[in-house]
Amino acid sequence: MHEYAYRRHTLDGPEPTKSSASLDATVNARILEDLMELVDITTHDADGMGIEHHGAIHGAFNKSLTKYLRKRGLLNLHNKDISGKSPLQYAEEAANRESHPGLFEGGRWQRSLQNLKEGDE
């Protein structure tokens, strides 16, 4: 089984190598481009939350996704939802929340917050 497929289907797959990380970024970019042809990712739900809010809550912002959205001007981390919270505030709350170390990618919230902060000057 190809390393990419293996890592996608196991919780304890090998650490990504530089070549597999590059493959992940390329594949993820293609998937996102295809989705953007069908869905307006700039819309907000009834609570005023956009993809930035939901991604921050779920720790979804890896380096390649953050770079991709930022490069296209699609990542606004200061938009506030109806409760007055920005995506960065949600990311900080999620990163500081205690989680079980064995949880699937338990450190993803901290990495997501770091990725969001790196380009937010």
VENURHU-V130932 format. One line per field, one symbol per residue. phi: phi as a letter, one per 20 degrees, with the letter a starting at -180 (. if undefined). psi: psi as a letter, one per 20 degrees, with the letter a starting at -180 (. if undefined). burial: I if it has 9 or more other ideal C-beta (glycine too) atoms within 8 Angstrom, else O. Layout:
phi = ???
psi = ???
burial = ???
This chain:
phi = .fgfffffdcfdffffegfffffgfffffffffffffdcefefcefemedfffffffemeeegffffffffemdcdedfdefendegffffffffeffcffefglgeffffffffffgddd
psi = pqhggghhjqhlrqqprghhhgggggghgggggghihhpoiirqahjjpahggghghjkinrgggggggghjkjnojjpqaijjqrhhggggghhippqphiqolhjhhggggghghhjm.
burial = OOIIOIIOOOOOIOOOOOOIIOIIIOIIIOOIOOIOOOOOIOOOOOOIOIOIIIIIIOIIIIOIIIIIIIOOOIOOIOIOIOOOOIIIOIIIOIIOOOOOOOOOOIOIIOIIIOIIOOIOO
